Amino acid sequence: MEIDQTYIMSQVFTILMYALLGITYQVKSRRKILILSIFSNAFQGIAYLLLNAKSGFIMCILAILRDIFMMVISDKIKDEKTSKRAYLSVIIIFYFAMIISAIFTYEGMLSMLSILATAIYTYSIWQKNEKVYKALGTPVGICWIAYNIFVKSIFGVVFESIILICSIVGYVRSRKSIDDIT
């Protein structure tokens, strides 16, 4: 691994991405989570582009589009039944796009971890239970740690480990608040 200017820039964008992602595990508003997710995916997409990590880059593009569509649905469709169908349609389309992209970006089994992480995260952000979102942060984090090892992103591994801890803490805090009520 050569540490040149391109690599250093990839790590700067990685740091920015993880700062925003860490905040998502601490907020309760679904809209704020989606907005933060769009920006964090943009930064991570740039980092993966600089690292020549094809599947990670494509997953970031798909994640940005997914989050934009979900925000539009949230803003425009107020009928619960119609919005559920719209969300489900978006999810199905994005899962299909992930499968197609896996075919074109395959560079070994480890390259598929970005797709698995994105698929799990897509489910977590789709459903409206903030506790499920926070709980699924654990398998998502493990997949991203392994993928970042694969693409040699030092800060990706370090900060994804921190995010994994943040998601666990956020989940425990949300579970504790339920226990305090009952």
Phi, psi and omega in degrees: 000123179263127179265095179244186183299322179296316179296316180300317178297321178299323181286327175297314178295327177296317179299316179299318180300313184289332175299314179292318181297321178301323179294326182300330181281354182250350180261157182255337183285125179299320180298316179296321177300315180295317180297313178298322179295320178300311181292320180294322177293326177296314179296317180291325177300317178297316179300314180292326175298315179295331178272358184060036179264089190299310184293322177297318179298312181296322178296324178294318177299312180297322180295321178298312179298317179302312183293323176297313179300319180294323177293319179298316179299315180300320183282324190263328186252113183262338179289123185303313183295316179294319181293324177299316178296318180296314178300314181298320177298316179298316181298314180299315179299316182289325175296320177298316178297323178296317179297314179299315181295329178300323180296319185274342183249008184298124176226035184111167184301323182295333178293339181281348180297328177294326180287318177297315178300317180294322179296316179294315180297323178300316177297316184296324181277338181288313183283160189263003181273110182300329180291322176294318177305312182290322179295320181286351174300333181292303179294327177298314180299317180297317178298316181292325177299311180298319180295318179295327172297315180301318182267006176063041177263098183302309181292332175299316179293312183299308185286329176294326175296320177294317178297322177302316177296317179300318181292322178294316178298315178300319178294314180298318178298318180291324177292321181295321180295328176291315181297324179293330180286321184274000000 
